[in-house]
């Protein structure tokens, strides 16, 4: 495996913070890719290689996960506000529980009682604080007020609605 190489693989799990682990035929390194969900078959390009690990960026989803649903937000995927809106709420809770449990296991040497993740009584319109950004819609482009584009601190997505804000 080398930098710039295109790989195809299936997402076996997602670790915190939103890094999917790909299983690629013939590769023994773990490849992490952001913005994926378990079960997807994806195409990614490798941009970092370290001992036993590699990092890539998502180029295409070749097959959706059997868990996936259509996100209700028209800005999902472009806006960086909602990470797992393409999963049913129950699956989001399972995924987050696995991530928290794994983090605690790694940090805690003693036995502990894990009480799990509590579901919110509201799945939409639950946020009472939003941080909007004011800046270029794209580099040297017109000024815009909106949310940060997914994966970027510089680009702004002009959103017409937000389903998680109250």
C-alpha positions as MATLAB code, in Angstrom:
seq = 'XXXXXXXXXXXXXXXXXXXXXXXXXXXXXXXXXXXXXXXXXXXXXXXXXXXXXXXXXXXXXXXXXXXXXXXXXXXXXXXXXXXXXXXXXXXXXXXXXXXXXXXXXXXXXXXXXXXXXXXXXXXXXXXXXXXXXXXXXXXXXXXXXXXXXXXXXXXXXXXXXXXXXX';
ca = [
       0.000    0.000    0.000;
       1.267    3.480   -0.821;
       0.165    7.098   -0.635;
      -2.220    8.053   -3.397;
      -3.352    4.462   -3.918;
      -7.087    3.914   -4.443;
      -8.559    1.072   -2.357;
     -11.965   -0.556   -2.057;
     -13.198   -2.071    1.161;
     -16.072   -2.703    3.521;
     -16.520   -0.657    6.703;
     -16.367   -3.103    9.621;
     -16.763   -0.624   12.485;
     -16.673    3.089   13.276;
     -14.399    4.382   16.033;
     -14.509    7.727   17.799;
     -14.274   10.363   16.355;
     -16.203    9.204   13.274;
     -13.403    7.084   11.772;
     -14.585    4.018    9.898;
     -12.246    1.035    9.736;
     -12.058   -0.615    6.319;
     -11.440   -4.258    5.619;
      -9.528   -4.410    2.328;
      -8.731   -7.731    0.659;
      -5.000   -8.494    0.724;
      -4.126   -5.708    3.184;
      -3.051   -6.279    6.772;
      -3.078   -2.599    7.809;
      -6.132   -0.979    9.351;
      -7.384    1.786    7.080;
      -9.430    4.547    8.699;
     -11.779    6.742    6.680;
     -14.078    9.498    7.971;
     -17.785    9.945    7.191;
     -18.728    6.314    6.643;
     -21.074    3.894    8.422;
     -20.694    0.184    9.206;
     -21.532   -2.102    6.304;
     -20.815    0.329    3.464;
     -18.547   -0.732    0.617;
     -16.443    2.305   -0.200;
     -13.650    3.570   -2.386;
     -10.970    5.628   -0.631;
      -7.598    7.128   -1.459;
      -4.708    6.586    0.973;
      -3.068    9.794    2.218;
      -1.145    8.676    5.357;
       0.643    5.456    6.215;
       2.000    4.594    9.662;
       3.031    1.401   11.433;
       0.112   -0.984   11.131;
      -2.314    1.792   10.148;
      -3.264    3.911    7.195;
      -5.604    6.869    6.748;
      -7.638    7.572    3.686;
     -10.339    9.898    2.476;
     -13.670    8.789    1.106;
     -14.023    9.042   -2.655;
     -17.260    7.109   -3.249;
     -19.790    4.867   -1.562;
     -20.003    1.843   -3.869;
     -22.699   -0.001   -1.892;
     -24.817    1.462    0.898;
     -24.966   -0.199    4.287;
     -28.025   -2.354    4.943;
     -28.489   -0.110    8.015;
     -28.715    3.143    6.035;
     -31.837    5.232    5.627;
     -32.469    8.445    3.702;
     -31.488   11.406    5.864;
     -34.355   13.808    6.507;
     -32.159   16.909    6.184;
     -31.602   18.269    2.651;
     -28.142   19.509    3.727;
     -26.913   16.185    5.145;
     -23.536   15.209    3.743;
     -22.594   18.769    2.850;
     -23.153   20.451    6.229;
     -21.030   19.275    9.139;
     -23.854   19.415   11.690;
     -25.282   15.872   11.667;
     -22.937   12.918   11.472;
     -25.199    9.877   11.557;
     -28.560   11.112   10.278;
     -28.373    8.413    7.587;
     -28.817    5.743   10.290;
     -31.993    4.951   12.240;
     -31.900    6.487   15.724;
     -31.587    3.058   17.398;
     -28.484    2.318   15.269;
     -27.018    5.733   16.133;
     -27.376    4.876   19.817;
     -25.735    1.449   19.335;
     -22.847    3.008   17.410;
     -22.292    5.707   20.036;
     -22.519    3.145   22.841;
     -19.824    1.002   21.179;
     -17.593    4.059   20.765;
     -17.984    5.213   24.381;
     -17.526    1.681   25.721;
     -14.311    1.257   23.692;
     -12.928    4.602   24.937;
     -13.666    3.743   28.572;
     -12.156    0.248   28.181;
      -8.936    1.803   26.870;
      -8.734    4.385   29.671;
      -9.997    2.427   32.671;
      -7.856   -0.285   34.226;
     -10.375   -1.245   36.895;
     -13.676   -2.981   36.373;
     -16.603   -0.635   36.028;
     -20.320   -0.759   35.436;
     -21.251    0.673   32.062;
     -24.759    2.072   32.195;
     -25.038    2.612   28.459;
     -26.248    5.523   26.400;
     -29.560    7.165   27.239;
     -31.879    7.947   24.340;
     -33.090   11.500   23.992;
     -36.831   12.050   24.218;
     -36.500   14.205   21.075;
     -34.661   13.089   17.955;
     -35.142   16.394   16.097;
     -35.368   20.021   17.258;
     -33.388   19.319   20.433;
     -30.554   21.844   20.193;
     -31.019   25.232   21.812;
     -27.630   26.636   20.779;
     -26.169   26.795   17.289;
     -22.892   28.306   16.141;
     -23.264   29.812   12.716;
     -20.263   30.985   10.749;
     -19.834   34.036    8.594;
     -17.303   33.821    5.796;
     -16.656   32.994    2.159;
     -19.066   30.484    0.645;
     -15.936   29.149   -1.070;
     -12.360   30.464   -1.371;
     -12.487   34.087   -2.573;
     -16.246   33.679   -3.132;
     -19.218   35.704   -1.905;
     -19.833   36.142    1.820;
     -22.292   33.751    3.409;
     -23.856   33.020    6.780;
     -24.307   29.343    7.509;
     -22.745   26.188    8.876;
     -19.242   24.868    8.321;
     -18.937   22.540    5.384;
     -18.255   18.949    6.467;
     -14.507   18.469    6.853;
     -13.665   22.159    6.428;
     -13.172   25.066    8.815;
     -13.061   27.595    5.989;
     -15.969   26.851    3.647;
     -19.523   27.808    4.602;
     -22.711   25.959    3.644;
     -25.716   28.231    3.247;
     -28.465   26.228    4.974;
     -32.141   26.986    4.420;
     -33.241   24.908    7.424;
     -31.808   22.917   10.299;
     -33.804   20.071   11.751;
     -31.849   19.698   14.976;
     -32.217   23.312   16.149;
     -35.160   24.101   18.420;
];
